[in-house]
Amino acid sequence: MEGDKCSSFFQRCKPYIAMISLQFGFAGMNIITKVSLNRGMSHYVLVVYRHAFATAVIAPFAIVLERKIRPRITFLMFMQMFVLGLLGPVIDQNLYYAGLKFTSPTYSCAISNILPAMTFVMAVIFRMEKLDMRKLRCQVKVIGTVITVAGAMLMTLYKGQVINILSSQYMHHPKNYEPENITDSGEKDWVKGSILLIIATFAWASFFILQAVTLRKYSAQLSLTAIVCSLGTLQSIAVTFVMEHNPNAWSIGWDMNLLAAAYAGIISSGLTYYVQGIVMQKKGPVFVTAFSPLMMIIVAIMGTFILAEKLYLGGVIGAILIVIGLYSVLWGKSKENKEIEEETITEGMKCCVENGVILETVIEGVEETNDIEMQKGEATKVLRVAIISVPKV
């Protein structure tokens, strides 16, 4: 009995463990990538190498493990995969890296925290989420979304004074790391970087929505990841040939540039797309995007020690607003899930009573269902009961 309880508890915790682990992977990617970009690597070339690594790692597993369950690809499905490659590898990551170059890892992560709010709004538009403004939970979700957007706008338009957490004498910088000039003549264009990051986040939210739609008909997650990464590689090569005219930009050696490309490709693209797809099938796109504030905290700590990053008052206040708004949305989401479970159980019991069935044993177990399906009213709970049929009066 105890073993079953432990196993059940672990199964419930797996999505949370997976998403928290991914945030540590994202945090490391932000730091390594920032160092590589500061040393002169083209972000267009980095995106190409990143997805080439991801394709090389994921494709063999997809070919071997999913050879019997891989669905047939229709033209519509291929177009969805093509757009996924365009939204994620090309638009999102190129604009994100450009924004990261203009700002800082901590700031980029903080701006990215509007991702759950954007995903929620798009899920409502595409009817993946229901919105009934008569209920408190829906009101809280809408207010949380507004607060999140307000926090992002504050971070974009207001910097404020510098907040020094630790003195620079305690910082340890990577070898050959050159801090950017922060004088008046060389101050980073934070507004431009913020706009690029917001557009990148919108593309990333669109990627999640389309990925959730695609996975309904193409359930082979490894194959989908490999195809999206390979299409993203080809599209990124075309973009790089247009935007990057220096042939030397393609050269890469056994240095930080290679580490950035390999790490971002294997961890932040290949593994991430696959894990997100699995979790999304069970919990939906809003749940998947709900853990980004953890990445911001991790990056802030690492950036302070490794990159000697400066925190600004506007960034701190905006980040606090974003986190408050985000978890308001999550609170409303959790209340909604509980209500759906209770309504499903109640409807099941009423159905049994109306058909002249007396329940002798109450629920022994409830199977998990997809949050997206529950939003559509298609969720079903499996009730294990012992029944006695009686004539209907």
N, C-alpha and C positions, 0 to 999 in steps of 0.2 A: 504493500500500500504506500509506504513512504517512498519507495523507488518510483512508483507511478507519479506521485505528487512532485518529486524532484524533476522527473522527466517532463511533466506538464509545465512546471514553472520555467524550466530551461527553454522549452519551445516558445513560451510567451515572451521570454526575454531576448530571444535570438534577433528579432528585428532591431531592437534597441541597441544591442551589442554591436551589430553590424554597422548601424548608422554612426554610432559614437566612434568606432574604429576608423571609419572613412574620414571623419573630421580630423583625426590626427594625421592621416595621410594627406589630406588637403593642406593642412597647416605646414607640413614639411615641404610640400610642393611650392607653396607661396614663398617661403624663405629661400629655397634653393634657386627658384626661378628668378627672384629679385636679384640675387647675387650674379646670376648668369647674364641677365639683361643689363645690369650696371657695368658689366665687363665688355659690353659691346655686341652680344649675340642678337641677331635679328629675330624678332618674335614671330615673323612669318616663317622663317626656317625652323624655328623651335616647334611650331605647330605641326609642320610636315614630319619632322623626325619623331615627335611625340606619338603621332598616330601610326607611323610606320612601325615603331617599337610595339605599340599596342596590338596591331594586326598580327605581327610576327609571333607574339606570345599567345594570343587568344585563338587564332585560327586553327592550329593543330588540335587543340582540345575540342573545338566545335566540330571539326571534321570527324574525329574519332568517337566522341561521346554522344553526339546527337545525330548520327547518320541514319538512325531508324525512326526518329521522332521529328525530323525536320520537315515542317510544312512546305507545300509547294508555293513558290513565290509568284503571285499574280502581278500584272502591270501596276495596279493601284498600290499594292503592297510595296513594290519596288520604288514607286514615286515617294511613298511615305518614308522609306529608308533613305532615299536620296535627300529629301528635305531634312531628315534627322542629321545626316552628315553635314548639311549646310548650316543648320542652326547651331549644332554643338561644336564640332571641330573648327569650322571656318569663322562664322560670325561671332559666336560667344567667346572663343578662346583668343582670337586675334584682338578683338576689342578689349577683352579683359587684360591681356598682357600689355596692350598699349596704355590702358588706364593705370595699371600697376606701375608702369615706368614713370608716369607723371606724378604718382602719389606715393603710397607706401603699402607694404603688406597688410598692416593692421587696418589702415583706412579702407583698402580694397575689400577686406573681409567684412568690415562693418557695413559698407554700402551693399555688399552681397546679401546682407541679412534681410533686405526687402524681398528676396526671392520667395519666401513662403507667402507673403501678402500678394505678390503678383500671381503666384500659382493659384491661390485661393480665388482671386478675382476671375482669372481665366477659367478655373474649374466651374465657377458659377455660370459664366457665360456659356460654356459648353455643356451645362447641365450635369456635370459630374458631382456637383455639390448643390444641395437644396438650400434656399434662403427664404425663411419665413420671418419677416420682421416683427411679427406679433410675439415671438418667443425671445426670452432674454438671451439665450445662447447665441442666436443669430445677431442680435443687437451688439453683443460683446465682440463677435467676430468682425463685424463691420467697423466698429469703433477701433478695434485693434489694428485693422488694416489701415485706417486713416492715420493713426498714431505712428505706425511704421513708416508710411510714406513721408509724414512730417519730419520724422527723425532723419530720414535720408536727405530731404531737402535742406535741413539745418546743417548737416555735415557738408553739403555741397556749397552753400552760400556763406557760411560763417566758420572761420577758423579760430579766432580768439587767441588768447595767450598760450604760451608753451607751458606744459606741465612736465617738470623734470622728476621722474621717478627715481632714477639712480644717476649718480655722477658719471661722467664719461670715463673717468679713470678706472672704473670697475668693468668697463665693457671689453669684450673680446671679439675682435673682428676676424673674418676669414682672410686668409692670405691673399694679397693683391686686391683686397676690397677697397674701393675708392668711394667715400661718401659723396653724395651729390651736394652741389653748392646751394646753400639756402639763403644767400644774400639777396638784396632787393633786385639786383640785375639778373641773378640766376635763379630766382624762386620758381619752384615747380608750378605748372599751370593746373591748380587743383580743380578749377571749374571744368576745364576741358577733360581732365582725367575722370572727374565724377560723372560727366555726361556719357563718356565712353563706357564706364562701369555700369551705369544704369541701363544703357542699351544692351550691353552684354548680358546683364541679369534678365532682361526681358526675353532675349533669345534663349537663355537657359531655361526659363519658366515655360516657354513655348516648346522646348525640347521635351520637358517632362510630360506635358499634356499629350503631345503627339506620340511619345514613347508608350504612355499608358494605353492609348487607342490602338497602336500597332500590336502591342503584346496580347491583345484580346484575340487576334486572329493568327498571330505568329508567336507561339509560346516558347520557341526554342531560344532561350536567352543568350546562350553562348554564340549561337550562329548570328543572331541579330546584332550582338556586340561586334563580332568580327566583320560583318558586312558594313555596319555603320562606320567603323574605324577605317576600313579599306576605302570606302567611298569618300570619307573625310580626308584621307591622305591624298587621293587623286585631286579632289577639289582644292585642297590647300596648296598642292604643287602648282596648279594653274594660277591661283591667286598670287603665289610667291613670284612666279615668273613675270607677272604684270607689275607687282609693287616693289620687288627687290631687284635692282639692276646691277648690283655688285656681285660678280661671280665668286669672290672670295668669301661671301657670307655663308656659302654652303659648306665651307671647310669646317671640320670638327675633329678635335683630337681627344687624347685621354686626359680630359680636364673637367672643369665644372660644367661646361656646356654639354658634354656627353652625359654627365650625371643628371643634369636637369632634364634632358630629352628622355633618357631611359626611365628615370623615376616618374616623370609626369606621364609617360606613355603607359608603363606597366601598372602603376598604382592609381594614378588620377584619371586615366581614360579606360583602359581595358578592364581592370578589376572593378572600378567604380561603376561603369555602365552595367556590368553584369550583376553586381550586388544590388544596385538600385532597382534594376528590373525585377529581381526576385522579390524584394521588399515591397515594391510598388504593386505587384499583383495581389498581395495580401492586404496592404494598408492604404494604398492610394498615393497620388502624387503629393498631397498636402503633408502627409506624415513624413515622406522622404525628405522634404525640404525644411523640416521643423528643427533640425539640429545645427543649423549654421552658426548660431551664436557661440556654440562651444568652440568652433574653429577660430572665431575672432579672439576669444580669450587666450587660446593656445598660441596664436600668432603674435598677440600683443606681448606675451611673456617672452617668447623666443626672439621677437624683433627687438625688444629692449636690450637683451643681453648680447645678441649676435650682430645686429645691424645698427645699434645705437640710435634707434628710431626716436623721434620726438612726437609726443602726444599733444594734441591741441584741445583746448577747452570745448570748442564747438564739436569736435569729433567725439569727445567723451559724452557730452550731453546728448548728442544725436544717437550715439550707440545705445545709451540707456533707454531712450525713447523707442528705438527699434526693438530692443529686447522686451520692453513692457508690451508694446503692441503685438509682437510675435506671440508671446505666451498668453495674451488675451485671446488670440485666434485659436491657439491650442486648447485653452480651457473650454471655449465654446465647442470645439471639435470633440473633446472627450465627453462633454455632457450630451452631445448629439448621439454619439455612439452608444452611450448607456441607455438613452431613451429608445433608440432603435431596437436594442436587445430586449428591453422590457416590453415594448410593444409587440415584438415578434413572439415572445413567450406567451403573453396574454392572448394574442390572437390564436395561437396554437391550442391553448386550453379551451377557449371559447368554441373553437371548431369542434373539438372532441365532445364537449357537453351538448352542443347543438345536434350532433349526430347520434346522441344517445350512448356515449361512451363515458364510463367512469374511470378516472385515473386512480390506479391503486398505488403506484409508485411515482414520485415526482422526479424531476430531471436528475439524471446521473451525470450527464456530460453534454456540453454544448460545443459543437465544432466551430472553428473560426471560419469567417467568411470574408470575402473581399469587401473593403470599405466602399469601393466604387459601386459595386453591385447593390450594397445596402442603400446607397444614396438613390439608386434608381427604383428602389422598392422591390428588388428581385431577391433579396437575401432570404435564406431559409435556415432554420435552426433544426438540428437533428435531436429529437427528444427520445430518449430510451425509456419507455414506460411499459409497465405491465397493465393490460386493459381487460375490462370485462364488458362485453356487449350486453345492453339491456334494450328491451323494446322501447321505441319512442312513444311517449304519452301524448 
